[in-house]
Amino acid sequence: MTEITHWADVMAEEILESGKKHLVATGITPSGHIHIGNMREVVTADAVYRALMDRGADAEIIYVADTYDPLRKVYPFLDESFVSHVGKPISEIPCPCGECTSYAEHFLKPFYKALDRLGIHPKIYRADEMYKQGMYVESIKTALLNRDKIAHILQGHTGKDVTAEWNPFNPICNKCGRLTTTKVTGFDIEAETVNYICSCGDCGTVSMKGGGKLTWRVDWPARWSVLGVTVEPFGKDHASKGGSYDTGKAISEEIYGYKAPYPVVYEWIMLGTKGAMSSSSGVVVSISDMLEVLPPEILRYLIIRTKPEKHIRFDPALPLLNLVDEYEKLSADTDRSGYDKRLKELSHAAGICHTDIPFRHMTTIYQVAHGDLGRVMKIVERSGYSTKNEKCILELAENVGKWLDMYAPDMVKFSVKEEVPVQAAILNNTQRAFLLALSEEIDTAKELSGEDYHSLVYSSRDKSSSLNARMARIMGIDTDELEVRTTEMFKAIYLAVLGQQSGPKAGWFLSSMEKDFLAKRFKEAASYRP
């Protein structure tokens, strides 16, 4: 049995107290770009599902796309032509780009690809298909017959009055296609139909089989019993007192006679200092964009390392590099604690490319290669890494290229200059002597690794080193008279190659370039005068 070390394992133990068979459900309304904040729900559900499976449970994970929800408004990413579609189910609205079968499909397609990349493979349900196939018919009948009881539950839990016109079912108008502007005027249980009037002036009859949908606070508990859900994550907004889960639990148990699922409440993912991610407000980093930037394990790790009830602050700029470093250190450490091992297991995305090249090192390689993937492979080989899995290496390189283009701060970016940069003019005599001596060292060496280059720079502290002796000879002084500040030596390297006083980790950086190029460049920079 898996050791209880992670929050998902703790939850799995509690869930298993009610039996071995479980259905973990997750669902999102694809009304806009599905972002990392949305993905917290799916990854959280998958972590609990994996923990249950590890304990021998008969478990399944499903995803329900709420495609029968209405378009609430014209979001910032839509043009004004969508005004005419506000209030219609998003499965019945045209695709924004004209290439998909519907509005909902437009946002679901990249999401499905993201799920696959993250190693999450749920059974997928679409709400519009569920309604049209008649899966909700019995639940609709029960809701209509118990309208007053449901209204009493809603009023008791929310403290808000329920109007006499309120109904748990929203018919879709046969004329305007909206479900937000209709009112129920009657229903026929035997015929399985509902009568309505609409603010557009139409009145008519719709079938309970696809002619409308239950309101959200009734739809959710109805879904639990229809599908047999026993575990479900949801955002803290639904978990508030009088929120959707409170009313859903009461409706599920008192109206549908079904025990409410085990709740897994999660906090929001905050985008830097901009606040919680939201498709409607445009404060998002889409999951599709992020998977072009990061290996999937890093995204899983971002979510799984934090307990669901704690918020996550995510910044795709420089802090993202620190997140990657943290994960890579966890992966490389063979003497890990039980918790770290479990965290690594749950972050792992099966069937995904893996390479031992650190993300941060690839940012150096990619920029030295000027984004040329052929040159990237040559540098990787020169740096001592295996090139057997070229596909994975190039995937990482493309991730890094997108990150540099979309999110990287200027301080991380650099460009190897084709000629000696004019900034080399500010080099002092000691730095020039250092570069000339370093050029001679590189020229006479056979092969130099990143560690070798790093040691060469630091060897200037050692009065007996050959580099130090070369510097003293060039300057015409005794080594005991030579005062060397290592920081000035690093500045000299970056000025000679990049035209700036700082840059990436020197060992990795230098080993990414050809030895002959470095020897020639440092010699030229040592004598450069504008």
C-alpha positions as CSV (number, residue, x, y, z in Angstrom):
1,M,0.0,0.0,0.0
2,T,1.2,3.5,-0.8
3,E,2.5,5.4,2.2
4,I,0.3,8.2,3.4
5,T,2.6,11.2,2.8
6,H,0.6,13.5,0.4
7,W,-2.7,15.3,0.7
8,A,-4.2,13.2,-2.1
9,D,-3.3,10.0,-0.1
10,V,-5.0,11.5,3.0
11,M,-8.1,12.2,1.0
12,A,-8.1,8.7,-0.6
13,E,-8.0,7.1,2.8
14,E,-11.0,9.1,3.9
15,I,-12.9,8.4,0.7
16,L,-12.3,4.6,1.0
17,E,-14.1,4.5,4.3
18,S,-17.3,4.7,2.3
19,G,-16.4,1.8,0.0
20,K,-14.0,0.7,-2.7
21,K,-16.0,1.8,-5.8
22,H,-15.7,5.5,-6.7
23,L,-16.3,7.9,-9.6
24,V,-14.2,11.1,-9.5
25,A,-15.8,13.8,-11.5
26,T,-14.5,17.2,-12.8
27,G,-16.2,19.7,-15.0
28,I,-15.7,23.1,-16.6
29,T,-17.8,25.4,-18.7
30,P,-15.9,26.0,-22.0
31,S,-17.1,29.6,-22.3
32,G,-13.6,30.9,-22.9
33,H,-9.9,29.9,-23.0
34,I,-9.4,27.1,-20.5
35,H,-6.6,28.4,-18.3
36,I,-4.2,27.1,-15.6
37,G,-6.7,28.2,-12.9
38,N,-9.3,25.8,-14.5
39,M,-6.7,23.1,-14.8
40,R,-6.2,23.1,-11.0
41,E,-9.6,21.3,-10.8
42,V,-8.7,18.6,-13.3
43,V,-5.2,17.9,-11.9
44,T,-6.5,17.8,-8.4
45,A,-9.2,15.3,-9.4
46,D,-6.5,13.2,-11.2
47,A,-4.2,13.2,-8.1
48,V,-7.1,11.9,-5.9
49,Y,-8.0,9.4,-8.6
50,R,-4.4,8.1,-8.8
51,A,-4.2,7.9,-5.0
52,L,-7.4,5.8,-5.0
53,M,-6.1,3.5,-7.7
54,D,-2.8,3.0,-5.8
55,R,-4.9,1.7,-2.9
56,G,-6.7,-0.9,-5.0
57,A,-9.9,1.1,-5.4
58,D,-12.4,0.4,-8.3
59,A,-12.1,4.0,-9.5
60,E,-12.9,5.9,-12.6
61,I,-12.3,9.6,-13.5
62,I,-14.7,11.6,-15.8
63,Y,-14.8,15.1,-17.2
64,V,-18.1,16.8,-17.9
65,A,-18.0,19.7,-20.3
66,D,-20.9,22.1,-19.4
67,T,-21.7,22.8,-23.0
68,Y,-25.4,23.4,-22.5
69,D,-24.7,26.5,-20.3
70,P,-25.6,29.8,-21.8
71,L,-23.3,32.4,-23.1
72,R,-23.5,35.0,-20.4
73,K,-22.1,38.1,-22.2
74,V,-19.9,39.2,-25.0
75,Y,-16.5,38.6,-23.5
76,P,-13.4,40.8,-24.3
77,F,-12.1,38.2,-26.7
78,L,-15.3,38.1,-28.8
79,D,-16.5,40.6,-31.5
80,E,-19.8,42.4,-31.3
81,S,-21.6,39.9,-33.6
82,F,-21.9,37.6,-30.6
83,V,-24.4,40.0,-29.0
84,S,-27.2,38.1,-30.8
85,H,-26.0,34.8,-29.2
86,V,-26.0,35.9,-25.6
87,G,-28.4,33.6,-23.6
88,K,-28.1,30.6,-26.0
89,P,-26.4,27.3,-25.0
90,I,-22.7,27.5,-26.1
91,S,-23.1,24.2,-27.9
92,E,-25.6,25.9,-30.2
93,I,-23.5,29.0,-31.0
94,P,-21.2,29.2,-34.0
95,C,-17.4,28.8,-33.6
96,P,-15.5,32.1,-33.1
97,C,-12.9,31.1,-35.7
98,G,-15.3,29.3,-38.1
99,E,-13.3,26.1,-38.0
100,C,-15.1,24.1,-35.3
101,T,-18.6,22.7,-35.1
102,S,-19.6,25.1,-32.2
103,Y,-18.5,27.8,-29.8
104,A,-18.0,25.1,-27.1
105,E,-15.9,22.9,-29.4
106,H,-13.6,25.8,-30.2
107,F,-12.4,26.0,-26.6
108,L,-12.7,22.2,-25.9
109,K,-10.4,21.0,-28.7
110,P,-7.2,22.6,-27.2
111,F,-8.3,21.5,-23.8
112,Y,-8.5,17.9,-24.8
113,K,-5.0,18.1,-26.2
114,A,-3.8,19.6,-23.0
115,L,-5.4,16.8,-20.9
116,D,-3.5,14.2,-23.1
117,R,-0.2,16.1,-22.7
118,L,-0.7,16.1,-18.9
119,G,-1.3,12.4,-18.8
120,I,-4.9,12.7,-17.7
121,H,-7.4,10.5,-19.5
122,P,-10.9,10.8,-18.2
123,K,-14.1,9.6,-19.8
124,I,-15.6,12.7,-21.4
125,Y,-19.2,13.7,-21.2
126,R,-20.8,16.7,-23.0
127,A,-23.8,18.2,-21.2
128,D,-25.6,19.0,-24.5
129,E,-25.3,15.4,-25.6
130,M,-26.4,14.2,-22.1
131,Y,-29.6,16.3,-22.3
132,K,-30.3,15.4,-25.9
133,Q,-29.9,11.7,-25.3
134,G,-32.4,11.9,-22.5
135,M,-30.0,11.1,-19.6
136,Y,-31.7,13.9,-17.5
137,V,-35.3,13.3,-18.3
138,E,-36.2,11.5,-15.0
139,S,-34.2,14.1,-13.1
140,I,-36.2,16.9,-14.9
141,K,-39.5,15.2,-14.0
142,T,-38.5,14.9,-10.4
143,A,-37.4,18.5,-10.2
144,L,-40.6,19.8,-11.8
145,L,-42.8,17.8,-9.5
146,N,-40.8,18.9,-6.5
147,R,-40.5,22.6,-7.5
148,D,-41.8,23.9,-4.2
149,K,-39.5,21.7,-2.1
150,I,-36.5,22.8,-4.1
151,A,-37.5,26.4,-3.8
152,H,-37.8,26.0,0.0
153,I,-34.3,24.4,0.1
154,L,-32.8,27.2,-1.9
155,Q,-34.5,29.9,0.2
156,G,-33.5,28.2,3.4
157,H,-29.8,27.9,2.5
158,T,-29.2,31.1,0.6
159,G,-31.6,33.4,2.6
160,K,-32.9,34.8,-0.7
161,D,-36.5,34.8,-1.7
162,V,-37.5,32.5,-4.7
163,T,-40.0,34.2,-6.9
164,A,-43.3,32.6,-7.8
165,E,-42.2,32.5,-11.5
166,W,-39.0,30.6,-10.7
167,N,-38.7,27.1,-12.0
168,P,-35.9,24.5,-11.8
169,F,-36.0,23.9,-15.6
170,N,-35.0,26.5,-18.3
171,P,-36.7,25.7,-21.7
172,I,-34.9,26.7,-24.9
173,C,-37.1,29.1,-26.9
174,N,-38.0,27.5,-30.3
175,K,-37.8,31.0,-31.9
176,C,-34.8,32.9,-30.4
177,G,-32.8,29.9,-29.1
178,R,-32.3,31.4,-25.7
179,L,-32.8,29.7,-22.4
180,T,-32.3,32.7,-20.2
181,T,-35.4,34.5,-21.3
182,T,-38.1,31.8,-21.0
183,K,-40.5,30.9,-18.2
184,V,-42.3,27.6,-17.6
185,T,-46.1,27.8,-17.9
186,G,-46.8,24.1,-17.5
187,F,-45.6,20.5,-18.2
188,D,-46.8,17.1,-19.1
189,I,-45.0,14.2,-17.2
190,E,-46.4,11.5,-19.5
191,A,-45.6,13.3,-22.7
192,E,-42.3,14.5,-21.3
193,T,-42.8,18.1,-22.5
194,V,-42.7,21.6,-21.0
195,N,-44.7,24.6,-22.0
196,Y,-43.1,28.1,-21.9
197,I,-43.3,31.7,-22.8
198,C,-40.3,33.8,-23.9
199,S,-39.6,37.5,-23.6
200,C,-39.0,37.5,-27.4
201,G,-42.8,37.0,-27.7
202,D,-42.8,33.4,-28.5
203,C,-44.6,30.6,-26.6
204,G,-44.6,26.9,-27.2
205,T,-43.6,23.4,-26.0
206,V,-40.3,21.7,-25.8
207,S,-39.2,18.1,-25.1
208,M,-37.6,17.3,-21.8
209,K,-35.1,15.4,-24.0
210,G,-32.8,18.3,-25.1
211,G,-35.4,21.1,-25.1
212,G,-33.8,22.9,-22.2
213,K,-31.7,22.3,-19.1
214,L,-32.0,22.4,-15.3
215,T,-30.8,25.5,-13.5
216,W,-27.2,25.2,-12.2
217,R,-28.1,24.6,-8.6
218,V,-30.4,21.7,-9.6
219,D,-28.3,20.5,-12.6
220,W,-25.3,19.8,-10.4
221,P,-26.9,17.5,-7.9
222,A,-29.0,15.8,-10.7
223,R,-25.7,15.0,-12.4
224,W,-24.3,13.3,-9.3
225,S,-27.1,10.8,-9.3
226,V,-27.3,10.4,-13.1
227,L,-23.6,9.5,-13.3
228,G,-23.0,8.1,-9.9
229,V,-20.4,10.7,-8.8
230,T,-18.8,10.0,-5.4
231,V,-15.9,12.5,-5.4
232,E,-15.6,15.9,-6.9
233,P,-13.3,18.9,-6.6
234,F,-14.8,22.4,-6.9
235,G,-13.7,26.0,-6.4
236,K,-14.1,27.8,-3.0
237,D,-16.9,30.0,-4.5
238,H,-19.2,26.9,-4.6
239,A,-18.1,25.9,-1.1
240,S,-19.2,29.1,0.7
241,K,-22.1,29.0,3.1
242,G,-25.3,28.9,1.1
243,G,-23.2,28.2,-2.0
244,S,-23.8,25.6,-4.8
245,Y,-22.5,22.7,-2.8
246,D,-24.6,23.5,0.3
247,T,-27.8,23.6,-1.8
248,G,-26.7,20.8,-4.1
249,K,-26.1,18.5,-1.1
250,A,-29.6,19.2,0.2
251,I,-31.3,18.8,-3.2
252,S,-29.3,15.6,-3.9
253,E,-30.2,13.9,-0.6
254,E,-33.7,15.3,-0.1
255,I,-35.0,15.3,-3.7
256,Y,-33.0,12.7,-5.5
257,G,-32.2,10.4,-2.6
258,Y,-28.5,10.4,-3.4
259,K,-25.6,11.0,-1.1
260,A,-23.6,14.1,-2.1
261,P,-20.0,13.4,-3.3
262,Y,-16.9,13.8,-1.1
263,P,-16.0,17.5,-1.6
264,V,-12.5,18.5,-2.5
265,V,-12.4,22.3,-2.2
266,Y,-9.6,24.2,-4.0
267,E,-8.4,27.8,-3.9
268,W,-7.6,30.0,-6.9
269,I,-4.4,30.2,-8.9
270,M,-3.3,33.9,-8.8
271,L,-1.6,35.3,-11.9
272,G,1.3,37.2,-10.4
273,T,-0.1,40.4,-8.9
274,K,-3.1,40.5,-11.2
275,G,-5.4,38.4,-9.1
276,A,-7.3,35.2,-9.7
277,M,-7.4,33.9,-13.3
278,S,-10.7,34.4,-15.1
279,S,-11.6,33.9,-18.7
280,S,-14.3,36.5,-18.6
281,S,-11.9,39.2,-17.3
282,G,-9.1,38.2,-19.6
283,V,-6.7,37.6,-16.6
284,V,-5.5,34.2,-17.9
285,V,-2.6,32.1,-19.0
286,S,-4.2,29.5,-21.2
287,I,-3.2,25.9,-20.5
288,S,-2.4,25.4,-24.2
289,D,0.0,28.4,-24.2
290,M,1.7,27.1,-21.0
291,L,2.2,23.6,-22.4
292,E,4.0,25.2,-25.3
293,V,6.4,26.7,-22.7
294,L,6.8,24.0,-20.0
295,P,7.1,20.2,-19.8
296,P,3.8,18.9,-18.5
297,E,5.3,17.5,-15.3
298,I,6.1,21.1,-14.2
299,L,2.5,22.1,-14.5
300,R,1.3,19.1,-12.6
301,Y,4.0,19.8,-9.9
302,L,2.8,23.4,-9.6
303,I,-0.6,22.2,-8.6
304,I,0.1,18.9,-6.8
305,R,2.8,20.3,-4.5
306,T,0.2,22.6,-2.8
307,K,-2.8,21.5,-0.7
308,P,-6.0,22.4,-2.6
309,E,-7.2,24.7,0.2
310,K,-4.2,27.0,-0.3
311,H,-4.0,29.5,-3.2
312,I,-1.1,29.3,-5.7
313,R,0.6,32.3,-7.0
314,F,1.9,31.7,-10.5
315,D,4.2,34.0,-12.5
316,P,5.3,32.8,-15.9
317,A,8.3,35.2,-16.0
318,L,11.5,34.8,-13.9
319,P,9.8,32.9,-11.0
320,L,8.9,30.2,-13.4
321,L,12.6,29.3,-13.8
322,N,12.8,28.9,-10.0
323,L,9.8,26.6,-10.1
324,V,11.5,24.5,-12.8
325,D,14.8,24.4,-10.8
326,E,12.8,23.2,-7.8
327,Y,11.2,20.4,-9.7
328,E,14.5,19.3,-11.4
329,K,16.2,19.2,-8.1
330,L,13.4,17.0,-6.7
331,S,13.8,14.7,-9.7
332,A,17.6,14.5,-9.5
333,D,17.8,13.8,-5.7
334,T,18.0,10.1,-5.2
335,D,17.9,10.4,-1.4
336,R,14.4,11.8,-1.2
337,S,11.9,11.7,1.7
338,G,8.8,9.7,1.3
339,Y,6.8,12.9,0.7
340,D,9.2,14.0,-2.1
341,K,9.0,10.6,-3.8
342,R,5.2,10.6,-3.7
343,L,5.2,14.2,-5.0
344,K,7.4,13.1,-7.9
345,E,5.1,10.1,-8.7
346,L,2.0,12.2,-8.7
347,S,3.6,14.9,-10.9
348,H,4.8,12.4,-13.5
349,A,3.0,12.4,-16.8
350,A,3.2,8.9,-18.3
351,G,4.1,8.6,-22.0
352,I,5.7,12.1,-22.2
353,C,9.2,12.9,-23.5
354,H,11.9,13.2,-20.9
355,T,15.5,14.5,-21.2
356,D,18.1,15.2,-18.5
357,I,19.0,18.6,-19.9
358,P,17.9,21.3,-17.3
359,F,15.5,23.8,-18.6
360,R,17.7,26.7,-17.4
361,H,20.7,25.2,-19.3
362,M,18.5,24.9,-22.4
363,T,17.8,28.6,-22.2
364,T,21.5,29.2,-22.7
365,I,21.9,26.6,-25.4
366,Y,18.9,27.9,-27.4
367,Q,20.2,31.5,-27.3
368,V,23.7,30.6,-28.2
369,A,22.3,28.6,-31.1
370,H,20.2,31.6,-32.1
371,G,17.1,29.3,-32.1
372,D,18.6,27.0,-34.8
373,L,17.5,23.5,-33.8
374,G,20.3,21.9,-35.8
375,R,22.9,24.0,-33.9
376,V,21.0,23.2,-30.6
377,M,21.7,19.4,-31.2
378,K,25.4,20.1,-31.9
379,I,25.7,22.2,-28.7
380,V,23.9,19.5,-26.6
381,E,26.4,16.9,-27.9
382,R,29.3,19.2,-27.2
383,S,28.0,19.8,-23.7
384,G,28.2,16.1,-22.9
385,Y,24.5,15.2,-22.9
386,S,23.2,12.1,-24.7
387,T,21.5,13.0,-28.0
388,K,19.8,9.6,-28.5
389,N,16.3,11.0,-27.7
390,E,16.4,13.9,-30.2
391,K,12.6,14.3,-30.2
392,C,12.6,15.1,-26.5
393,I,15.5,17.4,-26.7
394,L,13.9,19.4,-29.5
395,E,10.6,19.5,-27.7
396,L,12.4,21.1,-24.7
397,A,14.2,23.5,-27.0
398,E,10.9,24.6,-28.5
399,N,9.4,25.0,-25.0
400,V,12.3,27.3,-24.1
401,G,12.0,29.2,-27.3
402,K,8.4,30.0,-26.6
403,W,9.1,30.9,-23.0
404,L,11.9,33.3,-24.1
405,D,9.5,34.8,-26.7
406,M,6.4,35.1,-24.6
407,Y,7.4,35.5,-20.9
408,A,11.1,35.7,-20.2
409,P,12.3,39.0,-18.7
410,D,15.0,41.0,-20.5
411,M,17.6,40.1,-17.9
412,V,17.5,36.4,-19.0
413,K,17.8,37.2,-22.7
414,F,21.1,37.6,-24.5
415,S,22.6,37.3,-27.9
416,V,26.1,36.1,-28.8
417,K,27.6,38.9,-30.9
418,E,29.1,38.0,-34.3
419,E,31.9,40.5,-33.8
420,V,33.6,41.9,-30.7
421,P,31.0,44.1,-29.0
422,V,31.8,47.8,-28.7
423,Q,31.2,47.5,-25.0
424,A,34.5,45.6,-24.7
425,A,36.2,49.0,-24.9
426,I,35.5,49.5,-21.2
427,L,37.7,46.5,-20.2
428,N,40.5,47.4,-17.8
429,N,44.1,46.1,-18.1
430,T,43.6,43.3,-15.6
431,Q,40.5,42.1,-17.5
432,R,42.3,42.3,-20.8
433,A,45.2,40.2,-19.4
434,F,42.7,37.7,-18.1
435,L,41.0,37.3,-21.4
436,L,44.3,36.9,-23.3
437,A,45.5,34.3,-20.7
438,L,42.1,32.5,-20.9
439,S,42.4,32.5,-24.7
440,E,45.8,30.8,-24.5
441,E,44.5,28.2,-21.9
442,I,41.5,27.4,-24.1
443,D,43.7,27.2,-27.3
444,T,46.1,24.6,-25.7
445,A,43.4,22.5,-24.0
446,K,42.0,19.4,-25.7
447,E,38.4,19.5,-24.5
448,L,36.7,21.6,-21.8
449,S,33.5,20.8,-20.0
450,G,31.2,23.3,-18.3
451,E,33.0,22.5,-15.0
452,D,36.4,23.0,-16.6
453,Y,35.5,26.4,-17.8
454,H,34.0,27.3,-14.4
455,S,37.2,26.2,-12.7
456,L,39.4,28.1,-15.1
457,V,37.8,31.4,-14.1
458,Y,38.0,30.7,-10.4
459,S,41.6,29.4,-10.8
460,S,42.7,33.1,-11.0
461,R,42.5,33.0,-7.2
462,D,45.2,30.3,-7.1
463,K,48.7,31.8,-7.4
464,S,50.1,28.6,-8.7
465,S,47.5,28.1,-11.5
466,S,48.7,28.2,-15.1
467,L,46.0,30.8,-16.0
468,N,47.3,33.0,-13.2
469,A,50.8,32.6,-14.3
470,R,49.9,33.5,-17.9
471,M,48.2,36.6,-16.6
472,A,51.2,37.7,-14.6
473,R,53.5,37.0,-17.6
474,I,51.3,39.1,-19.9
475,M,51.2,42.0,-17.4
476,G,55.0,41.7,-16.7
477,I,54.5,41.3,-12.9
478,D,55.0,38.6,-10.3
479,T,52.0,36.4,-9.4
480,D,52.2,37.6,-5.8
481,E,51.6,41.2,-7.1
482,L,48.5,40.1,-9.1
483,E,45.2,41.1,-7.5
484,V,42.3,39.4,-9.1
485,R,38.6,40.0,-8.4
486,T,36.6,37.0,-9.8
487,T,33.5,39.1,-10.4
488,E,35.6,41.3,-12.8
489,M,36.7,38.2,-14.7
490,F,33.1,37.1,-15.2
491,K,32.2,40.6,-16.4
492,A,35.1,40.5,-18.9
493,I,33.7,37.2,-20.4
494,Y,30.2,38.6,-20.8
495,L,31.4,41.9,-22.2
496,A,33.6,40.1,-24.8
497,V,30.9,37.7,-26.0
498,L,27.5,39.4,-25.3
499,G,28.4,43.1,-24.9
500,Q,26.8,43.2,-21.4
501,Q,28.3,42.8,-17.9
502,S,26.2,39.8,-16.8
503,G,24.8,36.7,-18.3
504,P,24.0,33.0,-17.8
505,K,26.0,30.6,-15.6
506,A,29.5,30.9,-17.1
507,G,30.3,27.2,-17.2
508,W,27.2,26.2,-19.1
509,F,27.5,29.3,-21.2
510,L,31.1,28.7,-22.3
511,S,30.7,25.0,-22.9
512,S,27.8,25.8,-25.3
513,M,30.2,27.5,-27.7
514,E,32.9,26.2,-29.9
515,K,36.4,26.2,-28.3
516,D,38.1,27.8,-31.3
517,F,35.5,30.6,-31.4
518,L,36.1,31.4,-27.7
519,A,39.9,31.4,-28.0
520,K,39.7,33.8,-31.0
521,R,37.0,36.0,-29.4
522,F,38.8,36.5,-26.1
523,K,42.1,37.2,-27.9
524,E,40.4,39.9,-30.0
525,A,38.6,41.4,-27.1
526,A,41.8,41.7,-25.1
527,S,43.2,44.0,-27.7
528,Y,40.0,45.7,-28.8
529,R,40.1,49.5,-29.0
530,P,37.2,51.5,-30.5
